[in-house]
Amino acid sequence: MIVITALILLALPIYAQTDEAELAKATQNPLAAMYSLPFQNNTTYGNEPYNRSQNVLNIQPVIPIGLGDKINLINRIILPVITQPSSMEDKSTTGIGDISWSAWLSPSKAGKITWGLGPVLQIPTASSSELGSSEFGIGPSFVALTMIDKWVAGIVTNNIWTFGNQKENKFLFQYFINYNLPKAWYIVSAPILTANWNAVSDQRWIVPFGGGIGKVFKIGKLPINLYAKNECYSADRHSR
C-alpha cells in the first residue's frame, strides 16, 4: 500500500507563530489542541481477481473543545470515500463508507504521558453494502503518547460492536513512532492493525508494517504537513 497524506492545519492561537519543527511534533500528537483537516489517501494495488486497485480517501477533521481549564474534548471524525473493486466482475463501486467518530477526554496540561479516553461511534452512512455495513456501532477508545527529545510515540486503539443484522465486533490498534529530523523533516511508522473477532481464527487479523517520511512547511501563514509511506501486509491478507 502506498499512502500519501496532506494535512492542512488551521492552528489555534498558541500555534500561530510556532516554527515548522515544533509544528511537526504537534501534528504527530492526536491530542494536540489544534484544529486540523487531514486528507489521507490509501491505495492498495493488485487486488484479486482482475489485479485492480482499491482506493480509500479518508477526510479526517479534528475539532478540539475546551471543557474548563483542565479538560479538552478532542473530536476526530473519519469520513471514508471508497473505490472498491468487485470480487465478481471487472467493475468497481465508488461512494462513502461508514463514518467513525472518536471523542477523547484528555487533560489540557500534558504530562510525561499524554492520554485520552472516550467513546468511538460508527455512524451508518455507507452508500452501498460493498462500502460498509451501514450499521450503528459503539465502543471504547483510548489514545496515549509520549514526547522525548526528537521522538513522538504512542498508540490509538478502539473496539466497535454494531447492532444490526451483521453484529460486527471489530478491533483497531495503531502504534505510531516519529523521529524528527532537522528542517521539519521526520521519519514515521504508523501501521493500523485490525481484527474481526467474528471471523475464523486464521482470517481474523490484518497486520501491516512499513514506514515513510514527511515534512511540515508553510505556504504563507498556512502550515501544511505532507508525508508518504509504504505499507506491506502479512501473506494471507487477500484471504480476508
Secondary structure, DSSP 8 states (H G I E B T S, - for coil): -EEEEEEEEE--GGGTT--HHHHHHHHT-TT-S-EEEEEEEEEEEEETTTTEEEEEEEE--EEEEEETTTEEEEEEEEEEEEEEE-SSSS-EEEEE--EEEEEEEEESS--SSEEEEEEEEEE---SSTTS-----EEEEEEEEEEEETTEEEEEEEEEEEE-SSS--EEEEEEEEEEEE-GGGEEEEE--EEEEETTS-GGGSEE-EEEEEEEEEEEETTEEEEEEEEEEEE-TTGGG-
